[in-house]
């Protein structure tokens, strides 16, 4: 599997080719399809990375500490 950076470079390359507009329609559609697949894969990977970062940021320092859930503030008030 190619690295994130390699796939992003390919997506940028496809974008540049499509923006020129001097390719046959069938080739443009094929490149567009490849770009959409790359884009969705990259977005999925970024979402996973964002979740990992959120977990690391909110990781409790002590066992008795509880993480803060920025997306679900109502979970922080469960003891009150």
C-alpha positions in Angstrom: 0.0 0.0 0.0 1.3 3.4 -0.9 1.9 5.9 1.9 -0.5 8.7 2.7 1.9 11.3 1.1 2.2 9.2 -2.1 -1.5 9.0 -2.4 -2.0 12.7 -1.7 0.7 13.5 -4.4 -1.2 11.3 -6.9 -4.4 13.1 -6.0 -2.8 16.5 -6.6 -1.3 15.2 -9.9 -4.8 14.0 -11.1 -6.3 17.4 -10.1 -3.7 19.2 -12.2 -4.3 17.0 -15.2 -8.0 17.5 -15.0 -7.8 21.2 -14.5 -5.9 21.5 -17.8 -8.9 20.1 -19.6 -7.0 19.0 -22.7 -7.7 15.2 -22.4 -10.4 13.1 -23.9 -13.6 12.7 -21.9 -13.2 9.0 -21.2 -9.7 9.5 -19.8 -11.0 12.5 -17.7 -13.8 10.4 -16.3 -11.3 7.6 -15.5 -8.9 10.0 -13.8 -11.8 11.6 -11.9 -12.9 8.2 -10.6 -9.4 7.4 -9.5 -9.3 10.8 -7.7 -12.6 10.2 -5.9 -11.4 6.8 -4.6 -8.1 8.3 -3.4 -10.0 11.2 -1.8 -12.3 8.9 0.1 -9.5 6.7 1.3 -7.4 9.7 2.4 -10.4 11.2 4.2 -11.1 7.9 6.0 -7.5 7.7 7.1 -7.5 11.3 8.4 -10.6 10.6 10.4 -8.9 7.6 12.1 -5.8 9.8 12.8 -8.1 12.5 14.3 -9.7 9.9 16.6 -6.3 8.6 17.7 -5.1 12.2 18.5 -8.3 13.0 20.4 -7.8 9.8 22.5 -4.1 10.8 23.2 -5.0 14.3 24.2 -7.8 13.2 26.6 -5.9 10.2 28.0 -6.0 10.3 31.8 -2.7 10.9 33.5 -3.7 8.8 36.6 -5.8 5.6 36.7 -8.5 7.4 38.7 -8.7 10.3 36.3 -11.3 10.2 33.6 -10.9 11.7 30.1 -12.9 14.7 29.0 -15.2 14.0 26.1 -15.3 17.1 24.1 -17.9 15.7 21.7 -20.1 14.4 24.6 -20.0 17.0 27.4 -23.0 15.3 29.1 -20.7 12.3 29.9 -18.5 14.6 32.0 -21.4 15.5 34.3 -22.4 11.9 35.1 -21.2 12.1 38.8 -22.9 15.4 39.5 
